[in-house]
Amino acid sequence: MKNAGIDKAIEILGKLVRFVRKSMIHVISVGPMPDHVAFIMDGNRRFARKHNLSEAAGYRIGLLALISCVKYCSELGVRYATFYAFSIDNFKRRSDEIQPLMDLFLEYIEGLMKEGSIVSRYGIRVYFKGNLKLFSEPVRLAAENAMLATAHNSKLFLIVCLAYTSTDEIVHAVQESCEEKWGGAILLNENEKNEGESFVKVTDIDKNMYMAIAPEPDILIRTSGDTRLSNFLLWQTTCTYLYFPSAFWPEIGFRHLLWAILNFQRHHQYLTKRKKQV
C-alpha cells in the first residue's frame, strides 16, 4: 500500500512537471524561436569524478542527457539539433578510454533503430557527420544504417558530429570544391585563371561542408563553463548566440535550454542585423 502511494505521488509529480514545461514553452514561443541549436557536450569525465563514478558511467549518463535534450528540442519546435559527440583529437586519448566510448556509440546507434525509440516516437531523422572513415567498420556501418532507416522522418533533424573538427570539415569542403572545379568537369583557359573568375568561392565551400544539410546554428551551448568552441562549427557560428553554462553535460536540463532561448530572444534583433551584414 505504501509503495502504491509513492508511485501515485511520482505519477502526479511527473504530470505536474510536464504541465509546467508545456506552459513555459507556450509562453516563450511568443518570441522568435531558434531553428537550430548546437551543443558541445563537455564535462562528462569531470561529472564522473565529482560523483566518484567511472568515466564510462559518466559518458552513459551524458547519453541520457543527450536524449533528454533531443526531447526538449522537439517540444520547443526546434528543427535541427546538433551534438558534438567525438572530436578527431579525441582519438589521441588512451585506448582504454576510447574503447568504452566506441562500444557506447555502437549501442546508442543500434538503439536508435529499435521500435519505440526516441527516433520513432518523435519522427527524428538522424545524421552522423564527420570523417566517419576514421571509425571501425561496425560503428561506421551502424551509423550508415541508422541514417538510411530514419531517412523518411522529418519532424526533427538530429545531427551527431563524430570524428569531427572544423579544420577537417573546411579542408574536406575545399578539396571537394577543387575537385568539382578542376577534376575534369570544368576546363579553364589561362584568361579565366588569371582573372580569378573560376576560383573556388565561399558558396562552393558552403555546399560541400559536412553541415551543409542544416542552416547555421541560432544557439550554441557549451557546458562545463569553458568559453571556447574547441574547433566546432567555426565556419557556421559567426552570428550565433553562444551560451556557456557552468553545469557539466550530464547535469544539463530544460532550464538551461530555456535560459539560452530567452537570451537568444533578447539578442535576436542584433543577430539578425549581423547576418544581413555578413
ABEGO torsion letter per residue (X at the ends): XAAAAAAAAAAAAAAAAAAAAAAAAAAAAABBBBABBBBBBBGAAAAAAAAGBBAAAAAAAAAAAAAAAAAAAAAAGBABBBBBABBAAAAABBAAAAAAAAAAAAAAAAAAABBGBAAAAAGBBBBBBEBAAABBAAAAAAAAAAAAAAAABAABBBBBBBGBBAAAAAAAAAAAAAAAAAAGABBBBAAAAAAGAABBBAAAAAAABAAAABBBBABBBBBGGBBBAGGBGAAAAAABBBBBBABBAAABBAAAAAAAAAAAAAAAAAAAAAAAAX
